[in-house]
Amino acid sequence: MFSKTVTVDSLQSFGKNSIAHHIGIEFTEIGKDYVSAKMPVDQRTHQPFGILHGGASVVLAETLGSIASFLVIPENENKHAVGLEINANHLRPVKEGYVYGTVRPIHIGRTTHIWDIRITNEENKLVCISRLTVAIVNADR
């Protein structure tokens, strides 16, 4: 499904000096039709009550979906993937450790991609379900 051949390490360096880097998101796996990453639940990702901030979960979801769209776009196309709409349902709190996200396609079109992102805790219990719509736009815009 992905048109680019990349490694987990190259994805990690791709996000250097971005929000994903600053809050500690680490890519962990690239499969045939999915990408996975983990994110720490600590002072960088907590809300004031000491649990995972919903916005941090959304950052993880959008990071995964945007990278997946980037990997789908053929190298010879001068296109970028940009977030168009995201929603998230936060299902249970997490106080510490890591959360793990995996993105899978719902729809891959010429101008839009829609992704399903599932975020779980260390016990593999669902923490957040998110859907991201990505617009595929000309890079010279």
Contact map, one row per residue, 1 for C-alpha under 8 A:
111000000000000000000000000000011000000000000000000000000000000000000001000000000000000000000000000000000000000000000000000000000000000000000
111110000000000000000000000000011000000000000000000000000000000000010011100000000000000000000000000000000000000000000000000000000000000000000
111110000000000000000000000000000000000000000000000000000000000000000011111000000000000000000000000000000000000000000000000000000000000000000
011111000000000000000000000000000000000000000000000000000000000000000011111000000000000000000000000000000000000000000000000000000000000000000
011111100000000000000000000000000000000000000000000000000000000000000010000000000000000000000000000000000000000000000000000000000000000000000
000111110110000000000000000000000000000000000000000000000000000000000000000000000000000000000000000000000000000000000000000000000000000000000
000011111110000000000000000001000000000000000000000000000000000000000000000000000000000000000000000000000000000000000000000000000000000000000
000001111111000000000000001111000000000000000000000000000000000000000000000000000000000000000000000000000000000000000000000000000000000000000
000000111111100000000000001000000000000000000000000000000000000000000000000000000000000000000000000000000000000000000000000000000000000000000
000001111111110000000000000000000000000000000000000000000000000000000000000000000000000000000000000000000000000000000000000000000000000000000
000001111111111000000000001000000000000000000000000000000000000000000000000000000000000000000000000000000000000000000000000000000000000000000
000000011111111100000000011000000000000000000000000000000000000000000000000000000000000000000000000000000000000000000000000000000000000000000
000000001111111100000000000000000000000000000000000000000000000000000000000000000000000000000000000000000000000000000000000000000000000000000
000000000111111100000000000000000000000000000000000000000000000000000000000000000000000000000000000000000000000000000000000000000000000000000
000000000011111111011000000000000000000000000000000000000000000000000000000000000000000000000000000000000000000000000000000000000000000000000
000000000001111111011000000000000000000000000000000000000000000000000000000000000000000000000000000000000000000000000000000000000000000000000
000000000000001111111100000000000000000000000000000000000000000000000000000000000000000000000000000000000000000000000000000000000000000000000
000000000000001111111100000000000000000000000000000000000000000000000000000000000000000000000000000000000000000000000000000000000000000000000
000000000000000011111110000000000000000000000000000000000010000000000000000000000000000000000000000000000000000000000000000000000000000000000
000000000000001111111111100000000000000000000000000000000011001000000000000000000000000000000000000000000000000000000000000000000000000000000
000000000000001111111111110000000000000000000000000000000000000000000000000000000000000000000000000000000000000000000000000000000000000000000
000000000000000011111111100000000000000000000000000000000000000000000000000000000000000000000000000000000000000000000000000000000000000000000
000000000000000000111111100000000000001100011000000000000000000000000000000000000000000000000000000000000000000000000000000000000000000000000
000000000000000000011111110000000000001100000000000000000000000000000000000000000000000000000000000000000000000000000000000000000000000000000
000000000000000000011111111000000000111100000000000000000001000000000000000000000000000000000000000000000000000000000000000000000000000000000
000000000001000000001001111100000000111000000000000000000000000000000000000000000000000000000000000000000000000000000000000000000000000000000
000000011011000000000000111110000011110000000000000000000000000000000000000000000000000000000000000000000000000000000000000000000000000000000
000000010000000000000000011111000011110000000000000000000000000000000000000000000000000000000000000000000000000000000000000000000000000000000
000000010000000000000000001111100011100000000000000000000000000000000000000000000000000000000000000000000000000000000000000000000000000000000
000000110000000000000000000111111111000000000000000000000000000000000000000000000000000000000000000000000000000000000000000000000000000000000
000000000000000000000000000011111110000000000000000000000000000000000000000000000000000000000000000000000000000000000000000000000000000000000
110000000000000000000000000001111100000000000000000000000000000000000000000000000000000000000000000000000000000000000000000000000000000000000
110000000000000000000000000001111110000000000000000000000000000000000000000000000000000000000000000000011000000000000000000000000000000000000
000000000000000000000000000001111111000000000000000000000000000000010000000000000000000000000000000001111000000000000000000000000000000000000
000000000000000000000000001111101111100000000000000000000000000100010000000000000000000000000000000001110000000000000000000000000000000000000
000000000000000000000000001111000111110000000000000000000000000100000000000000000000000000000000000111100000000000000000000000000000000000000
000000000000000000000000111110000011111000000000000000000001000100000000000000000000000000000000000111000000000000000000000000000000000000000
000000000000000000000000111100000001111100000000000000000000000000000000000000000000000000000000011110000000000000000000000000000000000000000
000000000000000000000011110000000000111110000000000000000001000000000000000000000000000000000000011100000000000000000000000000000000000000000
000000000000000000000011100000000000011111001000000000000000000000000000000000000000000000000001111000000000000000000000000000000000000000000
000000000000000000000000000000000000001111111100001100000000000000000000000000000000000000000111111000000000000000000000000000000000000000000
000000000000000000000000000000000000000111111100000100000000000000000000000000000000000000000011100000000000000000000000000000000000000000000
000000000000000000000000000000000000000011111100010000000000000000000000000000000000000000000000000000000000000000000000000000000000000000000
000000000000000000000010000000000000000011111100000000000000000000000000000000000000000000000000000000000000000000000000000000000000000000000
000000000000000000000010000000000000000111111110000110010000000000000000000000000000000000000000000000000000000000000000000000000000000000000
000000000000000000000000000000000000000011111111111110000000000000000000000000000000000000000010000000000000000000000000000000000000000000000
000000000000000000000000000000000000000000001111111110000000000000000000000000000000000000000000000000000000000000000000000000000000000000000
000000000000000000000000000000000000000000000111111000000000000000000000000000000000000000000000000000000000000000000000000000000000000000000
000000000000000000000000000000000000000000000111111000000000000000000000000000000000000000000000000000000000000000000000000000000000000000000
000000000000000000000000000000000000000000100111111100000000000000000000000000000000000000000010000000000000000000000000000000000000000000000
000000000000000000000000000000000000000010000111111110000000000000000000000000000000000000001111000000000000000000000000000000000000000000000
000000000000000000000000000000000000000011001110011111011000000000000000000000000000000000001111000000000000000000000000000000000000000000000
000000000000000000000000000000000000000000001110001111111000000000000000000000000000000000000000000000000000000000000000000000000000000000000
000000000000000000000000000000000000000000000000000111111100000000000000000000000000000001000000000000000000000000000000000000000000000000000
000000000000000000000000000000000000000000000000000011111110000000000000000000000000000000000000000000000000000000000000000000000000000000000
000000000000000000000000000000000000000000001000000111111111000000000000000000000000000000000000000000000000000000000000000000000000000000000
000000000000000000000000000000000000000000000000000111111111100000000000000000000000000000000000000000000000000000000010000000010000000000000
000000000000000000000000000000000000000000000000000001111111110000000000000000000000011100000000000000000000000000000000000000000100000000000
000000000000000000110000000000000000000000000000000000111111111000000000000000000000000000000000000000000000000000000000000000000000000000000
000000000000000000010000100000000000101000000000000000011111111100000000000000000000000000000000000010000000000000000000000000000000000000000
000000000000000000000000000000000000000000000000000000001111111110000000000000000000000000000000000010100000000000001110000000000101000000000
000000000000000000000000000000000000000000000000000000000111111111000000000000000010010000000000000000000000000000000000000000000001000000000
000000000000000000010000000000000000000000000000000000000011111111100000000000000000000000000000000000000000000000000000000000000000000000000
000000000000000000000000000000000011100000000000000000000001111111110000000000000000000000000000000011100000000000001000000000000000000000000
000000000000000000000000000000000000000000000000000000000000111111111000000000000000000000000000000000100000000000111000000000000001010000000
000000000000000000000000000000000000000000000000000000000000011111111100000000001110000000000000000000000000000000000000000000000000010000000
000000000000000000000000000000000000000000000000000000000000001111111110000000000000000000000000000000000000000000000000000000000000000000000
010000000000000000000000000000000110000000000000000000000000000111111111000000000000000000000000000000100000000000000000000000000000000000000
000000000000000000000000000000000000000000000000000000000000000011111111100000001000000000000000000000000000000010000000000000000000010000000
000000000000000000000000000000000000000000000000000000000000000001111111100000011000000000000000000000000000000000000000000000000000000000000
011110000000000000000000000000000000000000000000000000000000000000111111110000000000000000000000000000000000000000000000000000000000000000000
111100000000000000000000000000000000000000000000000000000000000000011111110000000000000000000000000000000000000000000000000000000000000000000
011100000000000000000000000000000000000000000000000000000000000000001111111010100000000000000000000000000000000000000000000000000000000000000
001100000000000000000000000000000000000000000000000000000000000000000011111110000000000000000000000000000000000000000000000000000000000000000
001100000000000000000000000000000000000000000000000000000000000000000000111111000000000000000000000000000000000000000000000000000000000000000
000000000000000000000000000000000000000000000000000000000000000000000000011111000000000000000000000000000000000000000000000000000000000000000
000000000000000000000000000000000000000000000000000000000000000000000000111111100000000000000000000000000000000000000000000000000000000000000
000000000000000000000000000000000000000000000000000000000000000000000000001111110000000000000000000000000000000000000000000000000000000001110
000000000000000000000000000000000000000000000000000000000000000000000000100011111000000000000000000000000000000000000000000000000000000111100
000000000000000000000000000000000000000000000000000000000000000000000100000001111100000000000000000000000000000000000000000000000000000111100
000000000000000000000000000000000000000000000000000000000000000001001100000000111110000000000000000000000000000000000000000000000000011110000
000000000000000000000000000000000000000000000000000000000000000001000000000000011111000000000000000000000000000000000000000000000000011110000
000000000000000000000000000000000000000000000000000000000000010001000000000000001111110000000000000000000000000000000000000000000001111000000
000000000000000000000000000000000000000000000000000000000000000000000000000000000111110000000000000000000000000000000000000000000001111000000
000000000000000000000000000000000000000000000000000000000000000000000000000000000011111000000000000000000000000000000000000000000001110000000
000000000000000000000000000000000000000000000000000000000100010000000000000000000011111100000000000000000000000000000000000000000111100000000
000000000000000000000000000000000000000000000000000000000100000000000000000000000000111110000000000000000000000000000000000000000111000000000
000000000000000000000000000000000000000000000000000000000100000000000000000000000000011111000000000000000000000000000000000000011110000000000
000000000000000000000000000000000000000000000000000000000000000000000000000000000000001111100000000000000000000000000000000000011100000000000
000000000000000000000000000000000000000000000000000001000000000000000000000000000000000111111000000000000000000000000000000000111000000000000
000000000000000000000000000000000000000000000000000000000000000000000000000000000000000011111000000000000000000000000000000001111000000000000
000000000000000000000000000000000000000000000000000000000000000000000000000000000000000001111100000000000000000000000000000001110000000000000
000000000000000000000000000000000000000000000000001100000000000000000000000000000000000001111110000000000000000000000000000000100000000000000
000000000000000000000000000000000000000010000000001100000000000000000000000000000000000000011111000000000000000000000000100000100000000000000
000000000000000000000000000000000000000011000100011100000000000000000000000000000000000000001111100000000000000000000000000000000000000000000
000000000000000000000000000000000000000111000000001100000000000000000000000000000000000000000111110000000000000000000000000000000000000000000
000000000000000000000000000000000000000111000000000000000000000000000000000000000000000000000011111000000000000000000000010000000000000000000
000000000000000000000000000000000000011110000000000000000000000000000000000000000000000000000001111100000000000000000000110000000000000000000
000000000000000000000000000000000000011110000000000000000000000000000000000000000000000000000000111110000000000000000011110000000000000000000
000000000000000000000000000000000001111000000000000000000000000000000000000000000000000000000000011111000000000000000011110000000000000000000
000000000000000000000000000000000001110000000000000000000001100100000000000000000000000000000000001111100000000000001111000000000000000000000
000000000000000000000000000000000111100000000000000000000000000100000000000000000000000000000000000111110000000000001110000000000000000000000
000000000000000000000000000000000111000000000000000000000000100110010000000000000000000000000000000011111000000000111100000000000000000000000
000000000000000000000000000000001110000000000000000000000000000000000000000000000000000000000000000001111100000000111000000000000000000000000
000000000000000000000000000000001100000000000000000000000000000000000000000000000000000000000000000000111111000011110000000000000000000000000
000000000000000000000000000000000000000000000000000000000000000000000000000000000000000000000000000000011111000011110000000000000000000000000
000000000000000000000000000000000000000000000000000000000000000000000000000000000000000000000000000000001111100111100000000000000000000000000
000000000000000000000000000000000000000000000000000000000000000000000000000000000000000000000000000000001111110111000000000000000000000000000
000000000000000000000000000000000000000000000000000000000000000000000000000000000000000000000000000000000011111110000000000000000000000000000
000000000000000000000000000000000000000000000000000000000000000000000000000000000000000000000000000000000001111110000000000000000000000100000
000000000000000000000000000000000000000000000000000000000000000000000000000000000000000000000000000000000000111110000000000000000000001110000
000000000000000000000000000000000000000000000000000000000000000000000000000000000000000000000000000000000011111111000000000000000000111100000
000000000000000000000000000000000000000000000000000000000000000000001000000000000000000000000000000000001111111111100000000000000000111100000
000000000000000000000000000000000000000000000000000000000000000000000000000000000000000000000000000000001111000111110000000000000011110000000
000000000000000000000000000000000000000000000000000000000000000010000000000000000000000000000000000000111110000011111000000000000011100000000
000000000000000000000000000000000000000000000000000000000000000010000000000000000000000000000000000000111100000001111100000000001111000000000
000000000000000000000000000000000000000000000000000000000000100110000000000000000000000000000000000011110000000000111110000000001111000000000
000000000000000000000000000000000000000000000000000000000000100000000000000000000000000000000000000011100000000000011111000001111100000000000
000000000000000000000000000000000000000000000000000000001000100000000000000000000000000000000000001111000000000000001111100001111000000000000
000000000000000000000000000000000000000000000000000000000000000000000000000000000000000000000000001110000000000000000111111111110000000000000
000000000000000000000000000000000000000000000000000000000000000000000000000000000000000000000100011100000000000000000011111111100000000000000
000000000000000000000000000000000000000000000000000000000000000000000000000000000000000000000000111100000000000000000001111110000000000000000
000000000000000000000000000000000000000000000000000000000000000000000000000000000000000000000000000000000000000000000001111110000000000000000
000000000000000000000000000000000000000000000000000000000000000000000000000000000000000000000000000000000000000000000001111111000000000000000
000000000000000000000000000000000000000000000000000000000000000000000000000000000000000000000000000000000000000000000001111111100000000000000
000000000000000000000000000000000000000000000000000000000000000000000000000000000000000000110000000000000000000000000111100111111000000000000
000000000000000000000000000000000000000000000000000000000000000000000000000000000000000001111100000000000000000000000111100011111000000000000
000000000000000000000000000000000000000000000000000000001000000000000000000000000000000111110000000000000000000000000111000001111100000000000
000000000000000000000000000000000000000000000000000000000000000000000000000000000000000111100000000000000000000000011110000001111110000000000
000000000000000000000000000000000000000000000000000000000100100000000000000000000000011110000000000000000000000000011100000000011111000000000
000000000000000000000000000000000000000000000000000000000000000000000000000000000000011100000000000000000000000001111000000000001111100000000
000000000000000000000000000000000000000000000000000000000000110010000000000000000011111000000000000000000000000001111000000000000111110000000
000000000000000000000000000000000000000000000000000000000000000000000000000000000011110000000000000000000000000111100000000000000011111000000
000000000000000000000000000000000000000000000000000000000000000011001000000000001111100000000000000000000000000111000000000000000001111100000
000000000000000000000000000000000000000000000000000000000000000000000000000000001111000000000000000000000000001110000000000000000000111110000
000000000000000000000000000000000000000000000000000000000000000000000000000000111100000000000000000000000000011110000000000000000000011111000
000000000000000000000000000000000000000000000000000000000000000000000000000000111100000000000000000000000000001000000000000000000000001111101
000000000000000000000000000000000000000000000000000000000000000000000000000001110000000000000000000000000000000000000000000000000000000111111
000000000000000000000000000000000000000000000000000000000000000000000000000001110000000000000000000000000000000000000000000000000000000011111
000000000000000000000000000000000000000000000000000000000000000000000000000001000000000000000000000000000000000000000000000000000000000001111
000000000000000000000000000000000000000000000000000000000000000000000000000000000000000000000000000000000000000000000000000000000000000011111
